[in-house]
Amino acid sequence: MIKKERRIYDKSFKLMAVELYQNGKTSVEVGNDLGIGADLVRRWSGELTKSKSGSFPGNGKQLLTEEQKKIVSLEKALREAEIERDILKKAVRIFSRGDSNSTGS
């Protein structure tokens, strides 16, 4: 099986494709003219309509508001705290089992 290399398109290319599509060309025509799939043209158009200035940030990175960044940060801190808690619980169980065996009871 031959692996197809993933092509990367910059923001200006995507905006140009969407502009052609929104100015009356079909997605198939735009796709054929630019050498891309019609589905990409429709997806990019939908993303631009939905997100406006937040569209096409690059490399799959989302543009987040300050509030959303805070939420992501807090969720990460919570996950880390939960992992630390679970490790401590396991350590307590291990050491409490060891204490009853060492006293000779």
PDB file as gemmi writes it, atoms N, CA and C in Angstrom:
CRYST1    1.000    1.000    1.000  90.00  90.00  90.00 P 1                      
ATOM      1  N   MET A   1       0.839  -1.183   0.000  1.00  0.00           N  
ATOM      2  CA  MET A   1       0.000   0.000   0.000  1.00  0.00           C  
ATOM      3  C   MET A   1       0.884   1.246   0.000  1.00  0.00           C  
ATOM      4  N   ILE A   2       0.601   2.156  -0.890  1.00  0.00           N  
ATOM      5  CA  ILE A   2       1.353   3.406  -0.980  1.00  0.00           C  
ATOM      6  C   ILE A   2       0.677   4.447  -0.094  1.00  0.00           C  
ATOM      7  N   LYS A   3       1.473   5.022   0.786  1.00  0.00           N  
ATOM      8  CA  LYS A   3       0.932   6.034   1.694  1.00  0.00           C  
ATOM      9  C   LYS A   3       0.899   7.373   0.982  1.00  0.00           C  
ATOM     10  N   LYS A   4      -0.261   7.999   1.000  1.00  0.00           N  
ATOM     11  CA  LYS A   4      -0.432   9.295   0.367  1.00  0.00           C  
ATOM     12  C   LYS A   4       0.061  10.387   1.314  1.00  0.00           C  
ATOM     13  N   GLU A   5       0.908  11.279   0.799  1.00  0.00           N  
ATOM     14  CA  GLU A   5       1.425  12.354   1.628  1.00  0.00           C  
ATOM     15  C   GLU A   5       0.355  13.418   1.835  1.00  0.00           C  
ATOM     16  N   ARG A   6       0.208  13.834   3.053  1.00  0.00           N  
ATOM     17  CA  ARG A   6      -0.784  14.850   3.387  1.00  0.00           C  
ATOM     18  C   ARG A   6      -0.279  16.218   2.954  1.00  0.00           C  
ATOM     19  N   ARG A   7      -1.115  16.908   2.192  1.00  0.00           N  
ATOM     20  CA  ARG A   7      -0.737  18.241   1.724  1.00  0.00           C  
ATOM     21  C   ARG A   7      -1.230  19.281   2.718  1.00  0.00           C  
ATOM     22  N   ILE A   8      -0.467  20.338   2.833  1.00  0.00           N  
ATOM     23  CA  ILE A   8      -0.805  21.416   3.762  1.00  0.00           C  
ATOM     24  C   ILE A   8      -1.075  22.677   2.955  1.00  0.00           C  
ATOM     25  N   TYR A   9      -2.183  23.327   3.255  1.00  0.00           N  
ATOM     26  CA  TYR A   9      -2.574  24.545   2.549  1.00  0.00           C  
ATOM     27  C   TYR A   9      -2.549  25.714   3.530  1.00  0.00           C  
ATOM     28  N   ASP A  10      -1.988  26.834   3.109  1.00  0.00           N  
ATOM     29  CA  ASP A  10      -1.941  27.986   3.996  1.00  0.00           C  
ATOM     30  C   ASP A  10      -3.285  28.729   3.979  1.00  0.00           C  
ATOM     31  N   LYS A  11      -3.396  29.644   4.910  1.00  0.00           N  
ATOM     32  CA  LYS A  11      -4.648  30.366   5.111  1.00  0.00           C  
ATOM     33  C   LYS A  11      -5.059  31.156   3.864  1.00  0.00           C  
ATOM     34  N   SER A  12      -4.113  31.780   3.204  1.00  0.00           N  
ATOM     35  CA  SER A  12      -4.456  32.584   2.027  1.00  0.00           C  
ATOM     36  C   SER A  12      -5.007  31.717   0.894  1.00  0.00           C  
ATOM     37  N   PHE A  13      -4.457  30.515   0.739  1.00  0.00           N  
ATOM     38  CA  PHE A  13      -4.957  29.589  -0.287  1.00  0.00           C  
ATOM     39  C   PHE A  13      -6.404  29.190   0.012  1.00  0.00           C  
ATOM     40  N   LYS A  14      -6.656  28.882   1.275  1.00  0.00           N  
ATOM     41  CA  LYS A  14      -8.008  28.482   1.678  1.00  0.00           C  
ATOM     42  C   LYS A  14      -8.997  29.633   1.472  1.00  0.00           C  
ATOM     43  N   LEU A  15      -8.590  30.831   1.847  1.00  0.00           N  
ATOM     44  CA  LEU A  15      -9.469  31.991   1.679  1.00  0.00           C  
ATOM     45  C   LEU A  15      -9.766  32.252   0.202  1.00  0.00           C  
ATOM     46  N   MET A  16      -8.755  32.074  -0.644  1.00  0.00           N  
ATOM     47  CA  MET A  16      -8.952  32.262  -2.077  1.00  0.00           C  
ATOM     48  C   MET A  16      -9.944  31.226  -2.621  1.00  0.00           C  
ATOM     49  N   ALA A  17      -9.793  29.973  -2.208  1.00  0.00           N  
ATOM     50  CA  ALA A  17     -10.693  28.914  -2.666  1.00  0.00           C  
ATOM     51  C   ALA A  17     -12.125  29.201  -2.233  1.00  0.00           C  
ATOM     52  N   VAL A  18     -12.305  29.619  -0.994  1.00  0.00           N  
ATOM     53  CA  VAL A  18     -13.641  29.922  -0.483  1.00  0.00           C  
ATOM     54  C   VAL A  18     -14.237  31.121  -1.210  1.00  0.00           C  
ATOM     55  N   GLU A  19     -13.411  32.123  -1.484  1.00  0.00           N  
ATOM     56  CA  GLU A  19     -13.901  33.307  -2.195  1.00  0.00           C  
ATOM     57  C   GLU A  19     -14.401  32.940  -3.597  1.00  0.00           C  
ATOM     58  N   LEU A  20     -13.659  32.096  -4.296  1.00  0.00           N  
ATOM     59  CA  LEU A  20     -14.093  31.639  -5.619  1.00  0.00           C  
ATOM     60  C   LEU A  20     -15.421  30.897  -5.523  1.00  0.00           C  
ATOM     61  N   TYR A  21     -15.523  30.057  -4.515  1.00  0.00           N  
ATOM     62  CA  TYR A  21     -16.742  29.265  -4.303  1.00  0.00           C  
ATOM     63  C   TYR A  21     -17.930  30.169  -3.979  1.00  0.00           C  
ATOM     64  N   GLN A  22     -17.710  31.162  -3.142  1.00  0.00           N  
ATOM     65  CA  GLN A  22     -18.802  32.045  -2.731  1.00  0.00           C  
ATOM     66  C   GLN A  22     -19.173  33.053  -3.809  1.00  0.00           C  
ATOM     67  N   ASN A  23     -18.304  33.227  -4.800  1.00  0.00           N  
ATOM     68  CA  ASN A  23     -18.596  34.156  -5.896  1.00  0.00           C  
ATOM     69  C   ASN A  23     -19.230  33.468  -7.102  1.00  0.00           C  
ATOM     70  N   GLY A  24     -19.774  32.280  -6.892  1.00  0.00           N  
ATOM     71  CA  GLY A  24     -20.573  31.668  -7.942  1.00  0.00           C  
ATOM     72  C   GLY A  24     -20.052  30.394  -8.569  1.00  0.00           C  
ATOM     73  N   LYS A  25     -18.780  30.078  -8.394  1.00  0.00           N  
ATOM     74  CA  LYS A  25     -18.275  28.822  -8.942  1.00  0.00           C  
ATOM     75  C   LYS A  25     -18.744  27.667  -8.054  1.00  0.00           C  
ATOM     76  N   THR A  26     -18.922  26.499  -8.646  1.00  0.00           N  
ATOM     77  CA  THR A  26     -19.297  25.334  -7.847  1.00  0.00           C  
ATOM     78  C   THR A  26     -18.043  24.821  -7.141  1.00  0.00           C  
ATOM     79  N   SER A  27     -18.261  24.027  -6.108  1.00  0.00           N  
ATOM     80  CA  SER A  27     -17.124  23.475  -5.374  1.00  0.00           C  
ATOM     81  C   SER A  27     -16.302  22.549  -6.271  1.00  0.00           C  
ATOM     82  N   VAL A  28     -16.964  21.864  -7.203  1.00  0.00           N  
ATOM     83  CA  VAL A  28     -16.256  20.981  -8.140  1.00  0.00           C  
ATOM     84  C   VAL A  28     -15.361  21.805  -9.067  1.00  0.00           C  
ATOM     85  N   GLU A  29     -15.889  22.927  -9.573  1.00  0.00           N  
ATOM     86  CA  GLU A  29     -15.088  23.791 -10.452  1.00  0.00           C  
ATOM     87  C   GLU A  29     -13.883  24.356  -9.720  1.00  0.00           C  
ATOM     88  N   VAL A  30     -14.101  24.850  -8.512  1.00  0.00           N  
ATOM     89  CA  VAL A  30     -12.996  25.412  -7.723  1.00  0.00           C  
ATOM     90  C   VAL A  30     -11.976  24.314  -7.434  1.00  0.00           C  
ATOM     91  N   GLY A  31     -12.461  23.144  -7.034  1.00  0.00           N  
ATOM     92  CA  GLY A  31     -11.561  22.030  -6.746  1.00  0.00           C  
ATOM     93  C   GLY A  31     -10.726  21.636  -7.948  1.00  0.00           C  
ATOM     94  N   ASN A  32     -11.354  21.541  -9.110  1.00  0.00           N  
ATOM     95  CA  ASN A  32     -10.618  21.183 -10.326  1.00  0.00           C  
ATOM     96  C   ASN A  32      -9.601  22.259 -10.693  1.00  0.00           C  
ATOM     97  N   ASP A  33      -9.984  23.526 -10.582  1.00  0.00           N  
ATOM     98  CA  ASP A  33      -9.078  24.626 -10.911  1.00  0.00           C  
ATOM     99  C   ASP A  33      -7.847  24.643 -10.008  1.00  0.00           C  
ATOM    100  N   LEU A  34      -8.044  24.322  -8.742  1.00  0.00           N  
ATOM    101  CA  LEU A  34      -6.956  24.420  -7.763  1.00  0.00           C  
ATOM    102  C   LEU A  34      -6.280  23.080  -7.457  1.00  0.00           C  
ATOM    103  N   GLY A  35      -6.806  22.004  -8.002  1.00  0.00           N  
ATOM    104  CA  GLY A  35      -6.209  20.692  -7.766  1.00  0.00           C  
ATOM    105  C   GLY A  35      -6.490  20.135  -6.387  1.00  0.00           C  
ATOM    106  N   ILE A  36      -7.663  20.447  -5.859  1.00  0.00           N  
ATOM    107  CA  ILE A  36      -8.071  19.926  -4.542  1.00  0.00           C  
ATOM    108  C   ILE A  36      -9.451  19.305  -4.675  1.00  0.00           C  
ATOM    109  N   GLY A  37      -9.891  18.622  -3.641  1.00  0.00           N  
ATOM    110  CA  GLY A  37     -11.202  18.002  -3.655  1.00  0.00           C  
ATOM    111  C   GLY A  37     -12.314  19.016  -3.404  1.00  0.00           C  
ATOM    112  N   ALA A  38     -13.461  18.765  -4.025  1.00  0.00           N  
ATOM    113  CA  ALA A  38     -14.617  19.641  -3.841  1.00  0.00           C  
ATOM    114  C   ALA A  38     -15.069  19.639  -2.377  1.00  0.00           C  
ATOM    115  N   ASP A  39     -14.888  18.510  -1.699  1.00  0.00           N  
ATOM    116  CA  ASP A  39     -15.277  18.420  -0.294  1.00  0.00           C  
ATOM    117  C   ASP A  39     -14.467  19.378   0.577  1.00  0.00           C  
ATOM    118  N   LEU A  40     -13.184  19.574   0.232  1.00  0.00           N  
ATOM    119  CA  LEU A  40     -12.359  20.534   0.982  1.00  0.00           C  
ATOM    120  C   LEU A  40     -12.888  21.947   0.832  1.00  0.00           C  
ATOM    121  N   VAL A  41     -13.275  22.286  -0.386  1.00  0.00           N  
ATOM    122  CA  VAL A  41     -13.800  23.637  -0.645  1.00  0.00           C  
ATOM    123  C   VAL A  41     -15.051  23.869   0.196  1.00  0.00           C  
ATOM    124  N   ARG A  42     -15.940  22.891   0.223  1.00  0.00           N  
ATOM    125  CA  ARG A  42     -17.178  23.040   1.009  1.00  0.00           C  
ATOM    126  C   ARG A  42     -16.884  23.086   2.509  1.00  0.00           C  
ATOM    127  N   ARG A  43     -15.925  22.273   2.963  1.00  0.00           N  
ATOM    128  CA  ARG A  43     -15.586  22.272   4.391  1.00  0.00           C  
ATOM    129  C   ARG A  43     -14.979  23.606   4.801  1.00  0.00           C  
ATOM    130  N   TRP A  44     -14.055  24.109   3.988  1.00  0.00           N  
ATOM    131  CA  TRP A  44     -13.425  25.403   4.296  1.00  0.00           C  
ATOM    132  C   TRP A  44     -14.454  26.524   4.288  1.00  0.00           C  
ATOM    133  N   SER A  45     -15.379  26.469   3.362  1.00  0.00           N  
ATOM    134  CA  SER A  45     -16.421  27.494   3.290  1.00  0.00           C  
ATOM    135  C   SER A  45     -17.288  27.466   4.553  1.00  0.00           C  
ATOM    136  N   GLY A  46     -17.646  26.269   4.980  1.00  0.00           N  
ATOM    137  CA  GLY A  46     -18.438  26.129   6.201  1.00  0.00           C  
ATOM    138  C   GLY A  46     -17.694  26.615   7.426  1.00  0.00           C  
ATOM    139  N   GLU A  47     -16.405  26.306   7.489  1.00  0.00           N  
ATOM    140  CA  GLU A  47     -15.600  26.740   8.631  1.00  0.00           C  
ATOM    141  C   GLU A  47     -15.486  28.257   8.674  1.00  0.00           C  
ATOM    142  N   LEU A  48     -15.298  28.864   7.506  1.00  0.00           N  
ATOM    143  CA  LEU A  48     -15.197  30.317   7.460  1.00  0.00           C  
ATOM    144  C   LEU A  48     -16.509  30.973   7.851  1.00  0.00           C  
ATOM    145  N   THR A  49     -17.616  30.411   7.389  1.00  0.00           N  
ATOM    146  CA  THR A  49     -18.934  30.945   7.736  1.00  0.00           C  
ATOM    147  C   THR A  49     -19.185  30.839   9.233  1.00  0.00           C  
ATOM    148  N   LYS A  50     -18.765  29.732   9.812  1.00  0.00           N  
ATOM    149  CA  LYS A  50     -19.012  29.468  11.232  1.00  0.00           C  
ATOM    150  C   LYS A  50     -18.096  30.285  12.144  1.00  0.00           C  
ATOM    151  N   SER A  51     -16.799  30.350  11.814  1.00  0.00           N  
ATOM    152  CA  SER A  51     -15.821  30.929  12.738  1.00  0.00           C  
ATOM    153  C   SER A  51     -15.311  32.310  12.370  1.00  0.00           C  
ATOM    154  N   LYS A  52     -15.560  32.769  11.166  1.00  0.00           N  
ATOM    155  CA  LYS A  52     -15.087  34.073  10.685  1.00  0.00           C  
ATOM    156  C   LYS A  52     -13.583  34.223  10.889  1.00  0.00           C  
ATOM    157  N   SER A  53     -13.148  35.087  11.780  1.00  0.00           N  
ATOM    158  CA  SER A  53     -11.724  35.369  11.937  1.00  0.00           C  
ATOM    159  C   SER A  53     -10.970  34.220  12.604  1.00  0.00           C  
ATOM    160  N   GLY A  54     -11.675  33.315  13.268  1.00  0.00           N  
ATOM    161  CA  GLY A  54     -11.016  32.195  13.929  1.00  0.00           C  
ATOM    162  C   GLY A  54     -10.741  31.038  12.992  1.00  0.00           C  
ATOM    163  N   SER A  55     -11.088  31.184  11.726  1.00  0.00           N  
ATOM    164  CA  SER A  55     -10.900  30.107  10.767  1.00  0.00           C  
ATOM    165  C   SER A  55      -9.440  29.952  10.366  1.00  0.00           C  
ATOM    166  N   PHE A  56      -9.060  28.722  10.099  1.00  0.00           N  
ATOM    167  CA  PHE A  56      -7.750  28.367   9.556  1.00  0.00           C  
ATOM    168  C   PHE A  56      -6.589  28.878  10.402  1.00  0.00           C  
ATOM    169  N   PRO A  57      -6.538  28.557  11.688  1.00  0.00           N  
ATOM    170  CA  PRO A  57      -5.448  29.047  12.524  1.00  0.00           C  
ATOM    171  C   PRO A  57      -4.106  28.399  12.201  1.00  0.00           C  
ATOM    172  N   GLY A  58      -4.114  27.215  11.625  1.00  0.00           N  
ATOM    173  CA  GLY A  58      -2.866  26.546  11.244  1.00  0.00           C  
ATOM    174  C   GLY A  58      -2.518  25.390  12.156  1.00  0.00           C  
ATOM    175  N   ASN A  59      -2.041  24.322  11.548  1.00  0.00           N  
ATOM    176  CA  ASN A  59      -1.574  23.118  12.238  1.00  0.00           C  
ATOM    177  C   ASN A  59      -2.566  22.556  13.252  1.00  0.00           C  
ATOM    178  N   GLY A  60      -3.826  22.691  12.984  1.00  0.00           N  
ATOM    179  CA  GLY A  60      -4.836  22.110  13.854  1.00  0.00           C  
ATOM    180  C   GLY A  60      -4.980  22.771  15.202  1.00  0.00           C  
ATOM    181  N   LYS A  61      -4.383  23.920  15.384  1.00  0.00           N  
ATOM    182  CA  LYS A  61      -4.466  24.618  16.666  1.00  0.00           C  
ATOM    183  C   LYS A  61      -5.700  25.507  16.662  1.00  0.00           C  
ATOM    184  N   GLN A  62      -6.460  25.410  17.711  1.00  0.00           N  
ATOM    185  CA  GLN A  62      -7.657  26.232  17.811  1.00  0.00           C  
ATOM    186  C   GLN A  62      -7.312  27.588  18.408  1.00  0.00           C  
ATOM    187  N   LEU A  63      -7.993  28.597  17.932  1.00  0.00           N  
ATOM    188  CA  LEU A  63      -7.853  29.911  18.547  1.00  0.00           C  
ATOM    189  C   LEU A  63      -8.872  29.980  19.679  1.00  0.00           C  
ATOM    190  N   LEU A  64      -8.382  30.134  20.894  1.00  0.00           N  
ATOM    191  CA  LEU A  64      -9.254  30.125  22.061  1.00  0.00           C  
ATOM    192  C   LEU A  64      -9.340  31.511  22.674  1.00  0.00           C  
ATOM    193  N   THR A  65     -10.502  31.787  23.257  1.00  0.00           N  
ATOM    194  CA  THR A  65     -10.644  33.024  24.012  1.00  0.00           C  
ATOM    195  C   THR A  65      -9.895  32.867  25.327  1.00  0.00           C  
ATOM    196  N   GLU A  66      -9.699  33.948  26.037  1.00  0.00           N  
ATOM    197  CA  GLU A  66      -9.001  33.882  27.325  1.00  0.00           C  
ATOM    198  C   GLU A  66      -9.744  32.959  28.292  1.00  0.00           C  
ATOM    199  N   GLU A  67     -11.070  33.017  28.244  1.00  0.00           N  
ATOM    200  CA  GLU A  67     -11.888  32.174  29.119  1.00  0.00           C  
ATOM    201  C   GLU A  67     -11.682  30.699  28.782  1.00  0.00           C  
ATOM    202  N   GLN A  68     -11.661  30.366  27.491  1.00  0.00           N  
ATOM    203  CA  GLN A  68     -11.467  28.986  27.074  1.00  0.00           C  
ATOM    204  C   GLN A  68     -10.068  28.497  27.441  1.00  0.00           C  
ATOM    205  N   LYS A  69      -9.054  29.375  27.319  1.00  0.00           N  
ATOM    206  CA  LYS A  69      -7.699  29.001  27.714  1.00  0.00           C  
ATOM    207  C   LYS A  69      -7.639  28.692  29.202  1.00  0.00           C  
ATOM    208  N   LYS A  70      -8.349  29.490  30.006  1.00  0.00           N  
ATOM    209  CA  LYS A  70      -8.391  29.280  31.460  1.00  0.00           C  
ATOM    210  C   LYS A  70      -9.023  27.928  31.781  1.00  0.00           C  
ATOM    211  N   ILE A  71     -10.116  27.600  31.076  1.00  0.00           N  
ATOM    212  CA  ILE A  71     -10.794  26.323  31.296  1.00  0.00           C  
ATOM    213  C   ILE A  71      -9.865  25.162  30.954  1.00  0.00           C  
ATOM    214  N   VAL A  72      -9.164  25.253  29.816  1.00  0.00           N  
ATOM    215  CA  VAL A  72      -8.235  24.193  29.413  1.00  0.00           C  
ATOM    216  C   VAL A  72      -7.146  24.028  30.465  1.00  0.00           C  
ATOM    217  N   SER A  73      -6.624  25.145  30.954  1.00  0.00           N  
ATOM    218  CA  SER A  73      -5.580  25.111  31.973  1.00  0.00           C  
ATOM    219  C   SER A  73      -6.081  24.466  33.263  1.00  0.00           C  
ATOM    220  N   LEU A  74      -7.280  24.837  33.689  1.00  0.00           N  
ATOM    221  CA  LEU A  74      -7.842  24.269  34.918  1.00  0.00           C  
ATOM    222  C   LEU A  74      -8.136  22.777  34.764  1.00  0.00           C  
ATOM    223  N   GLU A  75      -8.600  22.372  33.578  1.00  0.00           N  
ATOM    224  CA  GLU A  75      -8.865  20.948  33.341  1.00  0.00           C  
ATOM    225  C   GLU A  75      -7.569  20.145  33.398  1.00  0.00           C  
ATOM    226  N   LYS A  76      -6.498  20.709  32.851  1.00  0.00           N  
ATOM    227  CA  LYS A  76      -5.196  20.041  32.899  1.00  0.00           C  
ATOM    228  C   LYS A  76      -4.710  19.908  34.348  1.00  0.00           C  
ATOM    229  N   ALA A  77      -4.839  20.966  35.124  1.00  0.00           N  
ATOM    230  CA  ALA A  77      -4.428  20.940  36.529  1.00  0.00           C  
ATOM    231  C   ALA A  77      -5.244  19.919  37.310  1.00  0.00           C  
ATOM    232  N   LEU A  78      -6.539  19.835  37.015  1.00  0.00           N  
ATOM    233  CA  LEU A  78      -7.399  18.858  37.686  1.00  0.00           C  
ATOM    234  C   LEU A  78      -6.950  17.437  37.374  1.00  0.00           C  
ATOM    235  N   ARG A  79      -6.666  17.148  36.099  1.00  0.00           N  
ATOM    236  CA  ARG A  79      -6.208  15.804  35.720  1.00  0.00           C  
ATOM    237  C   ARG A  79      -4.915  15.450  36.450  1.00  0.00           C  
ATOM    238  N   GLU A  80      -3.992  16.395  36.530  1.00  0.00           N  
ATOM    239  CA  GLU A  80      -2.731  16.152  37.226  1.00  0.00           C  
ATOM    240  C   GLU A  80      -2.962  15.890  38.713  1.00  0.00           C  
ATOM    241  N   ALA A  81      -3.853  16.650  39.330  1.00  0.00           N  
ATOM    242  CA  ALA A  81      -4.152  16.457  40.747  1.00  0.00           C  
ATOM    243  C   ALA A  81      -4.802  15.102  40.984  1.00  0.00           C  
ATOM    244  N   GLU A  82      -5.678  14.675  40.075  1.00  0.00           N  
ATOM    245  CA  GLU A  82      -6.325  13.368  40.208  1.00  0.00           C  
ATOM    246  C   GLU A  82      -5.301  12.234  40.085  1.00  0.00           C  
ATOM    247  N   ILE A  83      -4.339  12.387  39.181  1.00  0.00           N  
ATOM    248  CA  ILE A  83      -3.292  11.367  39.025  1.00  0.00           C  
ATOM    249  C   ILE A  83      -2.454  11.292  40.291  1.00  0.00           C  
ATOM    250  N   GLU A  84      -2.069  12.444  40.834  1.00  0.00           N  
ATOM    251  CA  GLU A  84      -1.291  12.467  42.074  1.00  0.00           C  
ATOM    252  C   GLU A  84      -2.066  11.832  43.220  1.00  0.00           C  
ATOM    253  N   ARG A  85      -3.359  12.131  43.316  1.00  0.00           N  
ATOM    254  CA  ARG A  85      -4.200  11.548  44.355  1.00  0.00           C  
ATOM    255  C   ARG A  85      -4.239  10.030  44.238  1.00  0.00           C  
ATOM    256  N   ASP A  86      -4.413   9.523  43.014  1.00  0.00           N  
ATOM    257  CA  ASP A  86      -4.476   8.082  42.800  1.00  0.00           C  
ATOM    258  C   ASP A  86      -3.159   7.407  43.176  1.00  0.00           C  
ATOM    259  N   ILE A  87      -2.045   8.055  42.860  1.00  0.00           N  
ATOM    260  CA  ILE A  87      -0.736   7.498  43.230  1.00  0.00           C  
ATOM    261  C   ILE A  87      -0.599   7.438  44.749  1.00  0.00           C  
ATOM    262  N   LEU A  88      -1.009   8.498  45.422  1.00  0.00           N  
ATOM    263  CA  LEU A  88      -0.923   8.510  46.889  1.00  0.00           C  
ATOM    264  C   LEU A  88      -1.821   7.459  47.517  1.00  0.00           C  
ATOM    265  N   LYS A  89      -3.011   7.256  46.967  1.00  0.00           N  
ATOM    266  CA  LYS A  89      -3.909   6.214  47.478  1.00  0.00           C  
ATOM    267  C   LYS A  89      -3.255   4.839  47.361  1.00  0.00           C  
ATOM    268  N   LYS A  90      -2.631   4.568  46.224  1.00  0.00           N  
ATOM    269  CA  LYS A  90      -1.961   3.280  46.023  1.00  0.00           C  
ATOM    270  C   LYS A  90      -0.806   3.125  46.992  1.00  0.00           C  
ATOM    271  N   ALA A  91      -0.060   4.209  47.214  1.00  0.00           N  
ATOM    272  CA  ALA A  91       1.067   4.149  48.143  1.00  0.00           C  
ATOM    273  C   ALA A  91       0.591   3.860  49.554  1.00  0.00           C  
ATOM    274  N   VAL A  92      -0.492   4.471  49.975  1.00  0.00           N  
ATOM    275  CA  VAL A  92      -1.039   4.238  51.314  1.00  0.00           C  
ATOM    276  C   VAL A  92      -1.442   2.774  51.460  1.00  0.00           C  
ATOM    277  N   ARG A  93      -2.097   2.220  50.426  1.00  0.00           N  
ATOM    278  CA  ARG A  93      -2.502   0.807  50.483  1.00  0.00           C  
ATOM    279  C   ARG A  93      -1.287  -0.110  50.578  1.00  0.00           C  
ATOM    280  N   ILE A  94      -0.254   0.191  49.808  1.00  0.00           N  
ATOM    281  CA  ILE A  94       0.943  -0.650  49.813  1.00  0.00           C  
ATOM    282  C   ILE A  94       1.628  -0.596  51.172  1.00  0.00           C  
ATOM    283  N   PHE A  95       1.786   0.603  51.725  1.00  0.00           N  
ATOM    284  CA  PHE A  95       2.470   0.729  53.004  1.00  0.00           C  
ATOM    285  C   PHE A  95       1.639   0.222  54.164  1.00  0.00           C  
ATOM    286  N   SER A  96       0.330   0.336  54.092  1.00  0.00           N  
ATOM    287  CA  SER A  96      -0.492  -0.167  55.201  1.00  0.00           C  
ATOM    288  C   SER A  96      -0.512  -1.688  55.198  1.00  0.00           C  
ATOM    289  N   ARG A  97      -0.406  -2.326  54.064  1.00  0.00           N  
ATOM    290  CA  ARG A  97      -0.292  -3.788  54.014  1.00  0.00           C  
ATOM    291  C   ARG A  97       1.046  -4.221  54.575  1.00  0.00           C  
ATOM    292  N   GLY A  98       2.085  -3.477  54.280  1.00  0.00           N  
ATOM    293  CA  GLY A  98       3.424  -3.805  54.753  1.00  0.00           C  
ATOM    294  C   GLY A  98       3.534  -3.690  56.257  1.00  0.00           C  
ATOM    295  N   ASP A  99       2.832  -2.766  56.912  1.00  0.00           N  
ATOM    296  CA  ASP A  99       2.897  -2.559  58.358  1.00  0.00           C  
ATOM    297  C   ASP A  99       2.330  -3.760  59.099  1.00  0.00           C  
ATOM    298  N   SER A 100       1.229  -4.334  58.636  1.00  0.00           N  
ATOM    299  CA  SER A 100       0.603  -5.445  59.349  1.00  0.00           C  
ATOM    300  C   SER A 100       1.446  -6.697  59.259  1.00  0.00           C  
ATOM    301  N   ASN A 101       2.218  -6.876  58.207  1.00  0.00           N  
ATOM    302  CA  ASN A 101       3.078  -8.041  58.058  1.00  0.00           C  
ATOM    303  C   ASN A 101       4.344  -7.940  58.889  1.00  0.00           C  
ATOM    304  N   SER A 102       4.855  -6.752  59.083  1.00  0.00           N  
ATOM    305  CA  SER A 102       6.140  -6.581  59.765  1.00  0.00           C  
ATOM    306  C   SER A 102       5.998  -6.630  61.285  1.00  0.00           C  
ATOM    307  N   THR A 103       4.809  -6.478  61.846  1.00  0.00           N  
ATOM    308  CA  THR A 103       4.651  -6.481  63.312  1.00  0.00           C  
ATOM    309  C   THR A 103       4.550  -7.881  63.860  1.00  0.00           C  
ATOM    310  N   GLY A 104       4.398  -8.873  62.967  1.00  0.00           N  
ATOM    311  CA  GLY A 104       4.323 -10.243  63.445  1.00  0.00           C  
ATOM    312  C   GLY A 104       2.957 -10.650  63.926  1.00  0.00           C  
ATOM    313  N   SER A 105       1.910  -9.876  63.711  1.00  0.00           N  
ATOM    314  CA  SER A 105       0.568 -10.189  64.168  1.00  0.00           C  
ATOM    315  C   SER A 105      -0.111 -11.191  63.305  1.00  0.00           C  
TER     316      SER A 105                                                      
END                                                                             
